[in-house]
Amino acid sequence: MKTVVNIIGLTYIHLFFQLSFLGVGFALGMDRFDSMDSASFFENTVNFIGSILMLPIALPMIEMYPKGPIPFPLEHLPFILNSLLWAILMLYGWRKWKKYLQSKKQSSAV
């Protein structure tokens, strides 16, 4: 049960940051849209981080289907599945890292 709660919590945290970076990047792009200025370093950085957070599921879906592949009730599904995948991988990596440190600590104590 604790694992499920951790995965759900990490999913919501990742989803929040993923959509926040997407929204901020979009807003920054719209600010300079009429002036035809080039993107600032901050805007490029926000877009880059947002793109990384949207990999491996959401970004390809946006690129392939810019108007949305699915109707309204399920349009956020790629973002949710992407965040779920990130949460599972983060939890798995965290546990492997803790186990590695624990085994390293035990082997040095012997």
N, C-alpha and C positions, 0 to 999 in steps of 0.2 A: 504494500500500500504506500509506503514511504517513497518508493521508486516512482510510482505513478504521480504522486503529488509533486515530486521534484521535476519530473518531465513536464507536467502541466505548467508549473511555475516558470521553468526555463523557456517553455514555448511562448508563454505570454510576454515574458521579458524580451525575447528575441523578436517577436512579432511587433511589439511596441517600437523597438529601435529600427527595425526594418522599414516599417511604414513611416516613422518619423523622418528618417533620412531620405526616403522617397519623396515625402511631402515637402521637406525643406529644399531639397534639390530642385524640385519642380517649381517651387515658389521663387527661388533665386533665378532660375532660368526665365521665368515670366517677367521678373523685374527688368531684365536687360533685353527682353524680346523686341520691344519697339525701338530701342536705341541702337540695336545691332552692334553693341559692344562685344568684345570677346569675354569669355568666362574668366572670372577671377580664380586665384589659387584656392580660396575658400570654397567656391562653388565646385571646382574640379575635385577637391578633396571630399566634399560631402557626397557628390555623385559617385566617386570611386568607392567609398565606404558603403554607400547604399547598394551599389552593384555587387560588392562582395557578399553583403548580407542576404541578397536575393538569389545567390547561387545555391544549389544547382537546379532548383525547380522553378522559382518565380521569374527570374530574369529571362531564361529561354522562352517561357510562355509569353512574356510581354513582347519579346522580339518577334516571335512567330505570329502572335495574334494581338496586334496593338489595340484593336477595338474590344478585346475580350473574347476568349474562346467559349465562355459559358454564360448563360443568362444570370440575371441579378442575384438570385438567392445564393448561388454558388461561386460568384465571381472572386471572392477572397480565398477560395479553397487552395489555389497554388501557394499563396502566401502562408496560409496556416500549415499546409503540409511541409513547406520549406522550413518553417520555424520548428515544427515537430521533429523533422529530421535533424536539424541543428541541435535541438535539445537532447535528443537521444545520443548523438555523437559526443556532445559536450559531457554528458553524464558518464558515458562509457569511458571517455578519455580521462576524466577526473578520477574515476575509480581505478583505472589501470595505473595512473600516475601515483595514487595513494598506495596501491599495492606494491608498486615498484619501490617507493621510498621506504615502506615498511619492511620489505624483504632486504633491502640494502642496509637498513638500520640493524636488523637481526643478524645479518651475515657479518657486519663489522663488530658486533658485540660478542660473537663466538670466537 
